[in-house]
Amino acid sequence: MDIIVEIFTDFIETIFVENSEKIVKDKKISKFIRYPVILIILLSCGLLTLGPIILGILLFKQNIIGATISILIGTIFSVYIFYKIKKVINKQRKN
C-alpha cells in the first residue's frame, strides 16, 4: 500500500512541477486554474523558506548547532527565492 501511495504522490508532483510554469504563463488557461496554482507555488516556497527557520527557532534550546544549521538553510533558501523573484521582475520590466 505504501508503494501505491508513493507512486501516486510522485506522479502528481511530477505533473504539477513540470507544468506549473506553463500553467502560470499561459493566458489561455482559466484564472480559476492559474490562481490556485500560483497560490500553491507561493505556499510551497513559503514552507520551504520559513519551515527550517521556525524549526531552528523551536530547537534552539535543545541543540544549538542543529538549530543554527536549520536557520542557515532557511535563510539561504529565502535569499535564493528573493533573488529569483527579483530576476523575474527585472525580466518582465525589460519586455
N, C-alpha and C positions, 0 to 999 in steps of 0.2 A: 504493500500500500504506500509506503514511503517513496518508493521509486516512481510510482504513478504521479504522486503529488509533486515530486521534484521535476519530473519531465514536463508536467503541465505548467508549473511555475516558470521553468526555463523557457518554454515555448512562448508564453505570454510576455515575459520580459524581453525576449529576443525580438519579437514582433514590435513591441512598444518602443524599445530603444532604437531600433533601426529605422522606424518610420516616424518617430516623433518630430524630427526636424523637418521632414517633408510635410507633415500634417500642419505644423505651425506656419510654414512659409506659404502654403498653397491657399490662395484666396477663394478657390472654387469650393473648398470644403466648408461646410456649415459652421457658423460660430458656436453652435451647440456642441460641436465635437472639438473644435480648436481650443476654446477657452478652458474646458476641463483638462485637456492635455497640457496646456500651459500651466494650469494650477498644480497638476500632479508633478510636473517638472520642477516648478518652484518649491513645492513642499519637499521633494526628494533632495534638492540642493540644500535647503534649509536643514533637513535632517542630517545630511552628510557633514555640514559645517558645524551646526550647533550641538549635535549629538556628542561628539568627542569632547567638546568644551564643557558641556554640562556634566558628562561622566567624569571628567578630570576634576571638576569642582567638587562633585559629590565624593570622590575617592581621595581627596587631598589629605584627610586626616588619617586614613589607613595606610596609604602607600604614596609617599611624596614623589618618588621617581616615576612611577606609573602614571600618576595624575599629571605630572609635568609633561610627560611624553604625549599623553592623550590631549592635553590642551594645545601642545605644539602642533600635533597633527590637525586638529580642528582649525587652528589659526592658519596653517599652510593651505588647507582646503579653502578657507574663506578668502584668503588673498588671491588664490588662483581663480576662484569663481568671479571675484570682483574684477580681476584683470581681464578675463574672458568677456564679461559683460561690457566693460569699457571698450574693448576691441570691437565688439559687435556694434556698439553705439557709434563709434567713430566710423566704422564701415558704412553704416546706414546714413550718416550725415554726408559722406562723400558722394553717395549715389543720389 
